[in-house]
Every structure is written in C-alpha cells, then in structure tokens.
Amino acid sequence: MGIIEASGRNPDWNQVRMHMEKSIHLATQTGAMAELVQSLSCFSRLMVKKGDGAGAHAYSDRAGRLAGKIRCKAPIDLPDNPPFLNHN
C-alpha cells in the first residue's frame, strides 16, 4: 500500500510511512527476514523519492546489515525426476 500511495502525483507521505512501517513491523514479528530486507530497501527508495536522504540512508543501511545476516544454503541436488514433480 505504501508503494501505491507513493506512486501518486502528490503522495501523502504520512500514509506511505504508516504502510511501510506496518510492513516492516509484520515482517519483524513473523521473523520473515527476506521480506523485512525487501521492505526496508523499498522504504529506502521511497525516501529518496521524497527527498529524505538521511531517512533513505538509514533504511538502506539497516537493510544491508540484515541482508548480511541471512544465511543462504547452496541449492540441493535433486534427482532428474523427483517424485514430488511427478504428474502421473
């Protein structure tokens, strides 16, 4: 919703902030780290659009620090025809 609000000609930045903070809060509460990083990055870009360089930097910095903490495992080698993809 924050992105939609910000895409208008004269966005209500209070509404944008409210929606983005809600998204960040929900991702934090549910432990959805990838979504939290995405929300923080998005909010950073919206702050650039608003002209708030300090706010953009703060959200971007937080997103970067959290992204560095996400541990990604190497892809799993699957058999050529795994049973869960069998459509018979």
N, CA, C and O atoms as CSV, one atom per row, in Angstrom:
chain,resi,resn,atom,element,x,y,z
A,1,MET,N,N,0.820,-1.189,0.000
A,1,MET,CA,C,0.000,0.000,0.000
A,1,MET,C,C,0.870,1.260,0.000
A,1,MET,O,O,0.523,2.260,-0.629
A,2,GLY,N,N,1.993,1.204,0.705
A,2,GLY,CA,C,2.886,2.357,0.740
A,2,GLY,C,C,3.421,2.696,-0.637
A,2,GLY,O,O,3.550,3.867,-0.993
A,3,ILE,N,N,3.732,1.658,-1.414
A,3,ILE,CA,C,4.258,1.868,-2.765
A,3,ILE,C,C,3.191,2.492,-3.648
A,3,ILE,O,O,3.478,3.403,-4.425
A,4,ILE,N,N,1.974,2.008,-3.533
A,4,ILE,CA,C,0.868,2.554,-4.322
A,4,ILE,C,C,0.649,4.018,-3.964
A,4,ILE,O,O,0.501,4.866,-4.844
A,5,GLU,N,N,0.628,4.305,-2.667
A,5,GLU,CA,C,0.435,5.693,-2.214
A,5,GLU,C,C,1.552,6.589,-2.735
A,5,GLU,O,O,1.292,7.716,-3.159
A,6,ALA,N,N,2.784,6.108,-2.710
A,6,ALA,CA,C,3.930,6.912,-3.134
A,6,ALA,C,C,3.978,7.127,-4.641
A,6,ALA,O,O,4.663,8.032,-5.116
A,7,SER,N,N,3.258,6.303,-5.396
A,7,SER,CA,C,3.312,6.417,-6.849
A,7,SER,C,C,2.417,7.532,-7.390
A,7,SER,O,O,2.481,7.858,-8.575
A,8,GLY,N,N,1.597,8.106,-6.542
A,8,GLY,CA,C,0.722,9.190,-6.986
A,8,GLY,C,C,1.476,10.498,-7.221
A,8,GLY,O,O,2.658,10.618,-6.895
A,9,ARG,N,N,0.781,11.461,-7.783
A,9,ARG,CA,C,1.390,12.763,-8.066
A,9,ARG,C,C,1.797,13.491,-6.790
A,9,ARG,O,O,2.901,14.029,-6.700
A,10,ASN,N,N,0.914,13.506,-5.819
A,10,ASN,CA,C,1.177,14.185,-4.543
A,10,ASN,C,C,0.950,13.196,-3.409
A,10,ASN,O,O,-0.083,13.240,-2.740
A,11,PRO,N,N,1.904,12.310,-3.193
A,11,PRO,CA,C,1.697,11.274,-2.177
A,11,PRO,C,C,1.565,11.863,-0.777
A,11,PRO,O,O,2.189,12.870,-0.441
A,12,ASP,N,N,0.747,11.216,0.013
A,12,ASP,CA,C,0.637,11.562,1.425
A,12,ASP,C,C,1.727,10.770,2.134
A,12,ASP,O,O,1.552,9.583,2.411
A,13,TRP,N,N,2.841,11.414,2.426
A,13,TRP,CA,C,3.996,10.719,2.977
A,13,TRP,C,C,3.718,10.143,4.356
A,13,TRP,O,O,4.379,9.190,4.768
A,14,ASN,N,N,2.762,10.698,5.070
A,14,ASN,CA,C,2.379,10.101,6.358
A,14,ASN,C,C,1.727,8.737,6.135
A,14,ASN,O,O,1.967,7.799,6.896
A,15,GLN,N,N,0.906,8.627,5.096
A,15,GLN,CA,C,0.286,7.343,4.755
A,15,GLN,C,C,1.344,6.346,4.265
A,15,GLN,O,O,1.323,5.171,4.629
A,16,VAL,N,N,2.259,6.836,3.439
A,16,VAL,CA,C,3.339,5.974,2.953
A,16,VAL,C,C,4.110,5.413,4.140
A,16,VAL,O,O,4.344,4.208,4.223
A,17,ARG,N,N,4.501,6.288,5.052
A,17,ARG,CA,C,5.262,5.866,6.228
A,17,ARG,C,C,4.470,4.855,7.061
A,17,ARG,O,O,5.022,3.850,7.509
A,18,MET,N,N,3.178,5.120,7.268
A,18,MET,CA,C,2.341,4.223,8.063
A,18,MET,C,C,2.300,2.821,7.444
A,18,MET,O,O,2.458,1.823,8.147
A,19,HIS,N,N,2.086,2.753,6.125
A,19,HIS,CA,C,2.002,1.456,5.453
A,19,HIS,C,C,3.348,0.731,5.469
A,19,HIS,O,O,3.401,-0.475,5.709
A,20,MET,N,N,4.424,1.456,5.217
A,20,MET,CA,C,5.736,0.820,5.193
A,20,MET,C,C,6.145,0.367,6.593
A,20,MET,O,O,6.722,-0.710,6.744
A,21,GLU,N,N,5.859,1.163,7.608
A,21,GLU,CA,C,6.184,0.759,8.971
A,21,GLU,C,C,5.373,-0.463,9.395
A,21,GLU,O,O,5.866,-1.310,10.140
A,22,LYS,N,N,4.133,-0.555,8.922
A,22,LYS,CA,C,3.320,-1.741,9.208
A,22,LYS,C,C,3.938,-2.975,8.553
A,22,LYS,O,O,4.001,-4.039,9.169
A,23,SER,N,N,4.387,-2.837,7.320
A,23,SER,CA,C,5.022,-3.944,6.613
A,23,SER,C,C,6.295,-4.382,7.337
A,23,SER,O,O,6.544,-5.577,7.496
A,24,ILE,N,N,7.088,-3.422,7.768
A,24,ILE,CA,C,8.323,-3.715,8.492
A,24,ILE,C,C,8.003,-4.384,9.825
A,24,ILE,O,O,8.672,-5.341,10.217
A,25,HIS,N,N,7.002,-3.893,10.509
A,25,HIS,CA,C,6.603,-4.472,11.800
A,25,HIS,C,C,6.147,-5.923,11.631
A,25,HIS,O,O,6.568,-6.798,12.387
A,26,LEU,N,N,5.288,-6.177,10.642
A,26,LEU,CA,C,4.791,-7.536,10.421
A,26,LEU,C,C,5.922,-8.500,10.063
A,26,LEU,O,O,5.963,-9.627,10.557
A,27,ALA,N,N,6.830,-8.055,9.208
A,27,ALA,CA,C,7.955,-8.916,8.832
A,27,ALA,C,C,8.842,-9.201,10.044
A,27,ALA,O,O,9.347,-10.313,10.204
A,28,THR,N,N,9.026,-8.194,10.890
A,28,THR,CA,C,9.834,-8.366,12.101
A,28,THR,C,C,9.170,-9.342,13.053
A,28,THR,O,O,9.822,-10.244,13.579
A,29,GLN,N,N,7.877,-9.165,13.277
A,29,GLN,CA,C,7.145,-10.006,14.228
A,29,GLN,C,C,7.063,-11.461,13.790
A,29,GLN,O,O,7.047,-12.363,14.629
A,30,THR,N,N,7.011,-11.694,12.487
A,30,THR,CA,C,6.884,-13.060,11.982
A,30,THR,C,C,8.239,-13.701,11.677
A,30,THR,O,O,8.303,-14.879,11.325
A,31,GLY,N,N,9.310,-12.937,11.809
A,31,GLY,CA,C,10.634,-13.475,11.529
A,31,GLY,C,C,10.917,-13.657,10.053
A,31,GLY,O,O,11.796,-14.432,9.676
A,32,ALA,N,N,10.180,-12.951,9.220
A,32,ALA,CA,C,10.347,-13.063,7.765
A,32,ALA,C,C,11.485,-12.132,7.327
A,32,ALA,O,O,11.254,-11.017,6.859
A,33,MET,N,N,12.712,-12.621,7.491
A,33,MET,CA,C,13.890,-11.784,7.256
A,33,MET,C,C,14.000,-11.271,5.823
A,33,MET,O,O,14.304,-10.097,5.613
A,34,ALA,N,N,13.759,-12.128,4.839
A,34,ALA,CA,C,13.872,-11.687,3.448
A,34,ALA,C,C,12.852,-10.587,3.150
A,34,ALA,O,O,13.168,-9.608,2.474
A,35,GLU,N,N,11.635,-10.753,3.654
A,35,GLU,CA,C,10.603,-9.737,3.443
A,35,GLU,C,C,10.946,-8.448,4.190
A,35,GLU,O,O,10.650,-7.353,3.712
A,36,LEU,N,N,11.565,-8.580,5.351
A,36,LEU,CA,C,11.983,-7.399,6.107
A,36,LEU,C,C,13.041,-6.626,5.335
A,36,LEU,O,O,12.963,-5.402,5.233
A,37,VAL,N,N,14.016,-7.321,4.796
A,37,VAL,CA,C,15.049,-6.664,3.994
A,37,VAL,C,C,14.416,-5.985,2.787
A,37,VAL,O,O,14.776,-4.859,2.443
A,38,GLN,N,N,13.477,-6.664,2.149
A,38,GLN,CA,C,12.806,-6.099,0.978
A,38,GLN,C,C,12.020,-4.842,1.362
A,38,GLN,O,O,12.079,-3.838,0.653
A,39,SER,N,N,11.295,-4.890,2.464
A,39,SER,CA,C,10.508,-3.732,2.904
A,39,SER,C,C,11.409,-2.554,3.253
A,39,SER,O,O,11.113,-1.414,2.897
A,40,LEU,N,N,12.504,-2.829,3.947
A,40,LEU,CA,C,13.440,-1.758,4.303
A,40,LEU,C,C,14.066,-1.137,3.063
A,40,LEU,O,O,14.208,0.083,2.980
A,41,SER,N,N,14.438,-1.971,2.100
A,41,SER,CA,C,15.022,-1.470,0.851
A,41,SER,C,C,14.018,-0.625,0.079
A,41,SER,O,O,14.353,0.435,-0.450
A,42,CYS,N,N,12.793,-1.107,0.023
A,42,CYS,CA,C,11.740,-0.368,-0.667
A,42,CYS,C,C,11.504,0.978,0.002
A,42,CYS,O,O,11.395,2.003,-0.670
A,43,PHE,N,N,11.425,0.971,1.330
A,43,PHE,CA,C,11.200,2.214,2.062
A,43,PHE,C,C,12.357,3.177,1.821
A,43,PHE,O,O,12.147,4.386,1.733
A,44,SER,N,N,13.563,2.657,1.715
A,44,SER,CA,C,14.715,3.493,1.419
A,44,SER,C,C,14.534,4.197,0.072
A,44,SER,O,O,14.773,5.399,-0.050
A,45,ARG,N,N,14.107,3.427,-0.939
A,45,ARG,CA,C,13.886,4.026,-2.269
A,45,ARG,C,C,12.774,5.074,-2.231
A,45,ARG,O,O,12.853,6.095,-2.913
A,46,LEU,N,N,11.739,4.815,-1.431
A,46,LEU,CA,C,10.650,5.787,-1.325
A,46,LEU,C,C,11.130,7.064,-0.634
A,46,LEU,O,O,10.682,8.159,-0.972
A,47,MET,N,N,12.033,6.925,0.324
A,47,MET,CA,C,12.580,8.098,0.994
A,47,MET,C,C,13.418,8.939,0.032
A,47,MET,O,O,13.450,10.164,0.138
A,48,VAL,N,N,14.094,8.276,-0.907
A,48,VAL,CA,C,14.826,9.004,-1.951
A,48,VAL,C,C,13.841,9.823,-2.774
A,48,VAL,O,O,14.078,10.998,-3.055
A,49,LYS,N,N,12.727,9.189,-3.160
A,49,LYS,CA,C,11.706,9.896,-3.947
A,49,LYS,C,C,11.166,11.095,-3.179
A,49,LYS,O,O,10.888,12.141,-3.765
A,50,LYS,N,N,11.019,10.942,-1.879
A,50,LYS,CA,C,10.523,12.026,-1.032
A,50,LYS,C,C,11.558,13.140,-0.907
A,50,LYS,O,O,11.208,14.290,-0.639
A,51,GLY,N,N,12.831,12.800,-1.102
A,51,GLY,CA,C,13.897,13.782,-0.929
A,51,GLY,C,C,14.527,13.720,0.456
A,51,GLY,O,O,15.211,14.653,0.875
A,52,ASP,N,N,14.296,12.623,1.161
A,52,ASP,CA,C,14.816,12.441,2.515
A,52,ASP,C,C,16.046,11.538,2.453
A,52,ASP,O,O,15.960,10.329,2.664
A,53,GLY,N,N,17.185,12.150,2.159
A,53,GLY,CA,C,18.414,11.385,2.024
A,53,GLY,C,C,18.834,10.684,3.300
A,53,GLY,O,O,19.307,9.548,3.258
A,54,ALA,N,N,18.667,11.346,4.434
A,54,ALA,CA,C,19.057,10.745,5.714
A,54,ALA,C,C,18.183,9.528,6.026
A,54,ALA,O,O,18.687,8.496,6.468
A,55,GLY,N,N,16.878,9.651,5.795
A,55,GLY,CA,C,15.970,8.524,6.010
A,55,GLY,C,C,16.281,7.382,5.069
A,55,GLY,O,O,16.270,6.217,5.467
A,56,ALA,N,N,16.561,7.718,3.803
A,56,ALA,CA,C,16.903,6.693,2.811
A,56,ALA,C,C,18.154,5.941,3.237
A,56,ALA,O,O,18.208,4.714,3.151
A,57,HIS,N,N,19.151,6.671,3.693
A,57,HIS,CA,C,20.402,6.041,4.115
A,57,HIS,C,C,20.175,5.136,5.320
A,57,HIS,O,O,20.728,4.038,5.382
A,58,ALA,N,N,19.374,5.582,6.271
A,58,ALA,CA,C,19.120,4.795,7.482
A,58,ALA,C,C,18.445,3.463,7.143
A,58,ALA,O,O,18.850,2.413,7.642
A,59,TYR,N,N,17.418,3.510,6.297
A,59,TYR,CA,C,16.716,2.274,5.926
A,59,TYR,C,C,17.590,1.378,5.059
A,59,TYR,O,O,17.565,0.156,5.206
A,60,SER,N,N,18.361,1.974,4.160
A,60,SER,CA,C,19.253,1.201,3.307
A,60,SER,C,C,20.329,0.514,4.141
A,60,SER,O,O,20.653,-0.650,3.909
A,61,ASP,N,N,20.876,1.234,5.105
A,61,ASP,CA,C,21.910,0.672,5.978
A,61,ASP,C,C,21.357,-0.502,6.778
A,61,ASP,O,O,22.003,-1.543,6.895
A,62,ARG,N,N,20.166,-0.329,7.324
A,62,ARG,CA,C,19.546,-1.408,8.104
A,62,ARG,C,C,19.280,-2.633,7.218
A,62,ARG,O,O,19.526,-3.769,7.625
A,63,ALA,N,N,18.778,-2.386,6.011
A,63,ALA,CA,C,18.520,-3.495,5.083
A,63,ALA,C,C,19.814,-4.237,4.752
A,63,ALA,O,O,19.839,-5.467,4.707
A,64,GLY,N,N,20.871,-3.490,4.524
A,64,GLY,CA,C,22.150,-4.106,4.196
A,64,GLY,C,C,22.700,-4.952,5.332
A,64,GLY,O,O,23.212,-6.049,5.105
A,65,ARG,N,N,22.594,-4.444,6.552
A,65,ARG,CA,C,23.079,-5.206,7.705
A,65,ARG,C,C,22.286,-6.494,7.890
A,65,ARG,O,O,22.855,-7.549,8.168
A,66,LEU,N,N,20.963,-6.398,7.733
A,66,LEU,CA,C,20.131,-7.599,7.885
A,66,LEU,C,C,20.369,-8.591,6.756
A,66,LEU,O,O,20.392,-9.800,6.985
A,67,ALA,N,N,20.543,-8.093,5.556
A,67,ALA,CA,C,20.791,-8.975,4.413
A,67,ALA,C,C,22.071,-9.775,4.631
A,67,ALA,O,O,22.158,-10.939,4.239
A,68,GLY,N,N,23.057,-9.151,5.255
A,68,GLY,CA,C,24.304,-9.841,5.538
A,68,GLY,C,C,24.156,-10.959,6.556
A,68,GLY,O,O,24.983,-11.869,6.610
A,69,LYS,N,N,23.105,-10.894,7.363
A,69,LYS,CA,C,22.877,-11.919,8.381
A,69,LYS,C,C,22.098,-13.119,7.862
A,69,LYS,O,O,22.100,-14.181,8.485
A,70,ILE,N,N,21.433,-12.955,6.724
A,70,ILE,CA,C,20.642,-14.059,6.175
A,70,ILE,C,C,21.609,-15.098,5.620
A,70,ILE,O,O,22.468,-14.790,4.793
A,71,ARG,N,N,21.458,-16.295,6.076
A,71,ARG,CA,C,22.331,-17.390,5.640
A,71,ARG,C,C,21.608,-18.176,4.549
A,71,ARG,O,O,20.533,-18.732,4.778
A,72,CYS,N,N,22.200,-18.215,3.385
A,72,CYS,CA,C,21.622,-18.968,2.274
A,72,CYS,C,C,22.428,-20.241,2.085
A,72,CYS,O,O,23.656,-20.209,1.997
A,73,LYS,N,N,21.740,-21.333,2.026
A,73,LYS,CA,C,22.403,-22.616,1.783
A,73,LYS,C,C,22.515,-22.833,0.279
A,73,LYS,O,O,21.733,-22.291,-0.503
A,74,ALA,N,N,23.485,-23.624,-0.103
A,74,ALA,CA,C,23.660,-23.962,-1.512
A,74,ALA,C,C,22.458,-24.755,-1.992
A,74,ALA,O,O,21.851,-25.483,-1.207
A,75,PRO,N,N,22.104,-24.630,-3.256
A,75,PRO,CA,C,20.971,-25.404,-3.777
A,75,PRO,C,C,21.184,-26.890,-3.581
A,75,PRO,O,O,22.313,-27.378,-3.618
A,76,ILE,N,N,20.105,-27.596,-3.375
A,76,ILE,CA,C,20.142,-29.043,-3.191
A,76,ILE,C,C,20.173,-29.709,-4.553
A,76,ILE,O,O,19.459,-29.297,-5.467
A,77,ASP,N,N,20.999,-30.735,-4.692
A,77,ASP,CA,C,20.998,-31.519,-5.929
A,77,ASP,C,C,19.811,-32.457,-5.884
A,77,ASP,O,O,19.732,-33.329,-5.019
A,78,LEU,N,N,18.887,-32.279,-6.817
A,78,LEU,CA,C,17.701,-33.133,-6.899
A,78,LEU,C,C,17.886,-34.163,-8.005
A,78,LEU,O,O,18.603,-33.919,-8.975
A,79,PRO,N,N,17.244,-35.304,-7.857
A,79,PRO,CA,C,17.288,-36.277,-8.960
A,79,PRO,C,C,16.607,-35.686,-10.192
A,79,PRO,O,O,15.850,-34.720,-10.095
A,80,ASP,N,N,16.884,-36.276,-11.340
A,80,ASP,CA,C,16.319,-35.776,-12.596
A,80,ASP,C,C,14.796,-35.722,-12.579
A,80,ASP,O,O,14.204,-34.820,-13.172
A,81,ASN,N,N,14.160,-36.669,-11.912
A,81,ASN,CA,C,12.708,-36.719,-11.879
A,81,ASN,C,C,12.244,-36.968,-10.440
A,81,ASN,O,O,11.818,-38.074,-10.108
A,82,PRO,N,N,12.325,-35.943,-9.589
A,82,PRO,CA,C,11.920,-36.167,-8.197
A,82,PRO,C,C,10.451,-36.520,-8.099
A,82,PRO,O,O,9.640,-36.021,-8.879
A,83,PRO,N,N,10.092,-37.391,-7.135
A,83,PRO,CA,C,8.706,-37.862,-7.006
A,83,PRO,C,C,7.692,-36.728,-6.835
A,83,PRO,O,O,6.562,-36.830,-7.313
A,84,PHE,N,N,8.087,-35.659,-6.164
A,84,PHE,CA,C,7.115,-34.588,-5.933
A,84,PHE,C,C,6.816,-33.778,-7.190
A,84,PHE,O,O,5.891,-32.965,-7.196
A,85,LEU,N,N,7.593,-33.994,-8.261
A,85,LEU,CA,C,7.296,-33.328,-9.538
A,85,LEU,C,C,6.627,-34.268,-10.531
A,85,LEU,O,O,6.314,-33.876,-11.655
A,86,ASN,N,N,6.411,-35.506,-10.112
A,86,ASN,CA,C,5.790,-36.499,-10.987
A,86,ASN,C,C,4.306,-36.174,-11.125
A,86,ASN,O,O,3.568,-36.181,-10.140
A,87,HIS,N,N,3.877,-35.892,-12.347
A,87,HIS,CA,C,2.482,-35.501,-12.589
A,87,HIS,C,C,1.614,-36.644,-13.066
A,87,HIS,O,O,0.536,-36.399,-13.609
A,88,ASN,N,N,2.035,-37.877,-12.887
A,88,ASN,CA,C,1.233,-39.033,-13.338
A,88,ASN,C,C,0.076,-39.294,-12.435
A,88,ASN,O,O,-0.693,-40.225,-12.672
